[in-house]
Amino acid sequence: MSPDAEGARLLYRTPVASVEAALELVRVVRGEETHHFPFHDRLEVGRYEHGREHRVGCLLVEDPTVSFHHCILNRRSDGRCFLRDISRNGTLVDGRRLVPSVEVEIQPGQTISVGEGNEFLLRGGPGLPGDPEPNAPFRGTLVTRATTNVTLLVGDIKDYTVLVREVPSDVLQPAVVRVFDALEKIVIKHGGTVKEYQGDAIFAFWEDRDDVNRASAACHAALALNREARRLAEEPGVWTAPGFPLHVDWALATGTVVLRRLGEDTATGLSMIGEVVPLAFRLEKLASDDTGPIIACAATRELAVDGFVFRDLGRVEVKGFDVPPRAFALEGHVTPRKGGP
């Protein structure tokens, strides 16, 4: 077990094949590299407990907020590396939370965060083995506070009920998949997490971070997503539903939610509860030719107003809300002024 500058300790047995390892995790503390953990095809991150079997290729971290089995890196035969979160408290890549049990590709240069302040940089090349020694026991995973501030984005394919009646399923389903695959890439590019797909809707979110304005990031993404949806509607071979043009409406809502994983032993998804969730889905239904395709709540506008143009739609009647919320149409980025005042 090797201590680093923060006092946390790590345990790792380097695989023999990693003498010429293709990848390594590098422990980073306050911008300084402290330990290197090389691997070839697989590395698992988990929590150290006294008496736990210490397998080759398993990095154990002394941190009660790290799960016994937390996340797994797999390097495939084509050289690409994928990360899967199987933890109770979540795994972040460059500050973006991963959906549990869903593999995502990760590139050298990206940072993986687990537990309380444990950051590891993925990069190529061999590293240095750990220095095993015994340590005090832990019992169970300490669950972190689940309440967090988020900006939610909902994108919904217009007239989907008509589509499922009129377009054959074997035509519609591949078209929807092609569209959502393209849209998911944009969400990830802008630092968001796709929580789920609900038939005709994509549901994504941005968490509160010190270095990123979550509402601004979501607004950037919404404008880029709307442009991409319009492009996909015109691209041959993507939206193959003759007579039914592709149109996606969007909504942005900002607020507090309780975020927890689903599944007691193996994570199978995320549960998100808060008033802001139904608000996002209700606001999306207000989009029209008069409002434009992107509707935002007042809290989103307040956080992002310096960088974006919003048109006040006034207070709107929303099902389930006693007090009509104020809504805004997101119309674009603020154009920088040229010259002096």
Sequence and secondary structure as in RCSB ss.txt:
>XXXX:A:sequence
MSPDAEGARLLYRTPVASVEAALELVRVVRGEETHHFPFHDRLEVGRYEHGREHRVGCLLVEDPTVSFHHCILNR
RSDGRCFLRDISRNGTLVDGRRLVPSVEVEIQPGQTISVGEGNEFLLRGGPGLPGDPEPNAPFRGTLVTRATTNV
TLLVGDIKDYTVLVREVPSDVLQPAVVRVFDALEKIVIKHGGTVKEYQGDAIFAFWEDRDDVNRASAACHAALAL
NREARRLAEEPGVWTAPGFPLHVDWALATGTVVLRRLGEDTATGLSMIGEVVPLAFRLEKLASDDTGPIIACAAT
RELAVDGFVFRDLGRVEVKGFDVPPRAFALEGHVTPRKGGP
>XXXX:A:secstr
 EE TTS EEE    GGGGG SEEEEEEETTEEEEEEEESSEEEEEE  TT    TTEEEE  TTS SS EEEEE
 TTS EEEEE  SS EEETTEE  TT  EEE TT EEEETTTEEEEEEES              S      EEEE
EEEEEEETTHHHHHHHS HHHHHHHHHHHHHHHHHHHHHTT EEEEE SSEEEEEEE BTTB HHHHHHHHHHHH
HHHHHHHHHSTTTS  TT    EEEEEEEEEEEEEEE SSS  EEEEESTHHHHHHHHHTT BTTTBSEEEEHHH
HHHHTTTEEEEEEEE   TT SS  EEEEEEEE     S  
